[in-house]
Amino acid sequence: FFSLLPILVILSCGNQDGGKIPEQKAASPQAKIDEQHASTTPYGTKAEIETYLNRINPHVQEVGRIQLLVDNNIGSSGRATGTNLAPAMQSTKPNLEAILDTLSIVNPPPLLSSFHNNFKKLVTLRIAAYGTIIRGYELEQKTGDLSLYEKAEASLDEANKLIVLLNEEMGKIMESLASISTQQTASPK
């Protein structure tokens, strides 16, 4: 959906022969309304959505990278244990906490606030689960008690359900952006 950006940058540079840029007539109020409507989605304007997505994308990527790193520690047994997960979670939990801090100061477009809050909830659930697994591993080492792991599993299950919801919502957001791009390409002004 960013394919129009280079074209807009080139067009915004004005007349390339160094001459005076020709005066343009102002668009009629109806044309301005039509243009605004054409770049609006159920999630906000194209510019609002793209700005927001560009801002959170590095954090989305990092949350995914962290999860892969943790998952890679399960090992060849295919069994998640405190022994193989707690060290990875201990080292990556501060990264999740930093992401949550950043997300807490991001002001999403109003129509994306539900998506944003769910993303923050996903990170919060992971932080809580990681903390519980770390404490569970310490408890297991001292007493052999495995009860904290069940609590952590419940948090991770809830986080995984949120991932599905977030992926579905992101698909709808991207479809709405693609629809705008298609409309703008099909009816150039």
C-alpha positions as CSV (number, residue, x, y, z in Angstrom):
1,F,0.0,0.0,0.0
2,F,3.0,2.3,0.1
3,S,3.6,2.0,-3.6
4,L,2.0,5.4,-4.2
5,L,4.4,7.1,-1.9
6,P,7.3,7.5,-4.3
7,I,4.9,8.9,-6.9
8,L,3.5,11.4,-4.5
9,V,7.0,12.5,-3.4
10,I,8.0,13.0,-7.1
11,L,4.8,14.9,-7.8
12,S,5.2,17.1,-4.7
13,C,8.6,18.3,-5.9
14,G,6.9,20.6,-8.5
15,N,8.1,21.5,-11.9
16,Q,11.4,19.8,-12.7
17,D,12.6,22.3,-15.3
18,G,13.1,25.0,-12.7
19,G,10.3,27.1,-13.9
20,K,7.5,28.6,-11.9
21,I,4.9,26.1,-10.7
22,P,1.7,26.9,-12.5
23,E,-1.1,28.3,-10.4
24,Q,-3.7,25.7,-9.6
25,K,-7.4,26.4,-9.0
26,A,-8.7,25.4,-5.6
27,A,-10.9,22.3,-5.6
28,S,-14.5,22.7,-5.0
29,P,-15.8,21.9,-1.5
30,Q,-17.6,18.8,-3.0
31,A,-14.3,17.6,-4.5
32,K,-12.5,17.9,-1.1
33,I,-15.3,16.0,0.6
34,D,-15.2,13.2,-2.1
35,E,-11.4,13.0,-1.7
36,Q,-11.6,12.8,2.1
37,H,-14.3,10.1,1.9
38,A,-12.2,8.1,-0.6
39,S,-9.3,8.0,1.8
40,T,-11.3,7.0,4.8
41,T,-11.8,3.4,6.1
42,P,-13.7,2.0,9.0
43,Y,-10.5,2.4,10.9
44,G,-9.8,6.1,10.1
45,T,-8.0,7.9,7.3
46,K,-5.3,6.2,5.3
47,A,-2.7,8.6,6.7
48,E,-3.8,7.9,10.3
49,I,-3.6,4.2,9.8
50,E,-0.3,4.2,8.0
51,T,1.3,6.5,10.6
52,Y,0.1,4.3,13.4
53,L,1.1,1.0,11.7
54,N,4.6,2.4,11.0
55,R,4.9,3.4,14.6
56,I,3.9,0.0,16.1
57,N,5.3,-2.3,13.4
58,P,8.8,-2.5,15.0
59,H,7.2,-3.5,18.3
60,V,4.9,-6.1,16.6
61,Q,8.0,-7.6,14.9
62,E,10.0,-7.6,18.2
63,V,7.2,-9.4,20.1
64,G,7.2,-12.1,17.4
65,R,11.0,-12.3,17.5
66,I,10.9,-12.8,21.2
67,Q,8.3,-15.5,21.0
68,L,10.3,-17.3,18.4
69,L,13.4,-17.1,20.6
70,V,11.5,-18.5,23.5
71,D,9.9,-21.2,21.4
72,N,13.3,-22.2,20.1
73,N,14.3,-23.1,23.7
74,I,11.8,-25.9,23.9
75,G,14.4,-28.1,22.3
76,S,14.3,-31.4,20.6
77,S,12.1,-33.0,23.2
78,G,9.2,-30.8,22.1
79,R,8.4,-30.4,25.8
80,A,8.2,-27.0,27.4
81,T,9.8,-27.1,30.9
82,G,10.9,-24.5,33.4
83,T,14.5,-25.6,32.8
84,N,14.4,-24.7,29.1
85,L,12.0,-21.8,29.1
86,A,12.8,-19.8,32.3
87,P,16.3,-18.6,31.2
88,A,15.0,-17.4,27.8
89,M,12.0,-15.7,29.4
90,Q,14.2,-14.1,32.1
91,S,16.4,-12.6,29.4
92,T,13.6,-11.4,27.1
93,K,11.0,-10.2,29.7
94,P,12.7,-6.8,30.0
95,N,12.3,-6.3,26.2
96,L,8.5,-7.0,26.5
97,E,8.3,-4.6,29.4
98,A,10.0,-1.9,27.3
99,I,7.6,-2.6,24.5
100,L,4.6,-2.2,26.8
101,D,6.0,1.1,28.1
102,T,6.3,2.4,24.6
103,L,2.8,1.1,23.6
104,S,1.4,2.9,26.7
105,I,2.5,6.3,25.3
106,V,1.4,5.6,21.7
107,N,-1.9,7.4,20.9
108,P,-3.6,5.3,18.3
109,P,-6.3,6.7,16.0
110,P,-9.6,6.4,17.8
111,L,-11.0,3.7,15.5
112,L,-7.8,1.6,16.1
113,S,-7.9,1.9,19.9
114,S,-9.5,-1.5,20.4
115,F,-6.8,-3.1,18.3
116,H,-4.1,-1.2,20.2
117,N,-5.5,-2.2,23.6
118,N,-5.6,-5.8,22.5
119,F,-2.0,-5.6,21.4
120,K,-1.1,-4.1,24.8
121,K,-3.1,-6.9,26.5
122,L,-1.2,-9.5,24.6
123,V,2.2,-8.1,25.7
124,T,0.9,-7.8,29.3
125,L,-0.3,-11.4,29.3
126,R,3.1,-12.6,28.0
127,I,5.0,-10.5,30.7
128,A,2.8,-12.0,33.4
129,A,3.2,-15.6,32.0
130,Y,7.0,-15.1,31.7
131,G,7.2,-13.9,35.3
132,T,5.1,-16.8,36.5
133,I,7.2,-19.3,34.7
134,I,10.4,-17.8,36.1
135,R,8.9,-17.9,39.7
136,G,7.6,-21.4,38.9
137,Y,11.0,-22.6,37.9
138,E,12.5,-21.2,41.2
139,L,9.7,-22.9,43.2
140,E,10.3,-26.2,41.3
141,Q,14.0,-26.1,42.1
142,K,13.3,-25.5,45.8
143,T,10.3,-27.7,46.4
144,G,9.5,-29.7,43.3
145,D,6.1,-27.9,43.1
146,L,4.9,-27.4,39.5
147,S,1.6,-25.6,40.3
148,L,2.7,-22.2,39.0
149,Y,3.1,-23.5,35.5
150,E,-0.6,-24.1,35.1
151,K,-1.3,-20.4,35.8
152,A,1.4,-19.4,33.3
153,E,-0.2,-21.8,30.7
154,A,-3.6,-20.1,31.2
155,S,-2.0,-16.7,30.5
156,L,-0.2,-17.9,27.4
157,D,-3.4,-19.6,26.1
158,E,-5.2,-16.3,26.5
159,A,-2.4,-14.5,24.7
160,N,-2.5,-17.0,21.8
161,K,-6.2,-16.4,21.4
162,L,-5.5,-12.7,21.2
163,I,-3.0,-13.3,18.5
164,V,-5.7,-14.9,16.4
165,L,-8.0,-12.0,17.0
166,L,-5.2,-9.4,16.3
167,N,-4.3,-11.2,13.1
168,E,-7.9,-11.2,11.9
169,E,-8.3,-7.5,12.7
170,M,-5.0,-6.7,11.0
171,G,-6.2,-8.5,7.9
172,K,-9.3,-6.3,7.9
173,I,-7.2,-3.1,8.4
174,M,-4.9,-4.1,5.5
175,E,-7.9,-4.9,3.3
176,S,-9.4,-1.5,4.0
177,L,-6.1,0.2,3.0
178,A,-5.9,-1.9,-0.1
179,S,-9.4,-0.9,-1.0
180,I,-8.5,2.7,-0.8
181,S,-5.5,2.2,-3.0
182,T,-7.7,0.3,-5.5
183,Q,-10.2,3.1,-5.5
184,Q,-7.6,5.8,-6.0
185,T,-6.0,3.8,-8.8
186,A,-9.3,3.1,-10.5
187,S,-10.5,6.7,-10.4
188,P,-7.5,9.0,-10.7
189,K,-8.2,12.7,-10.1
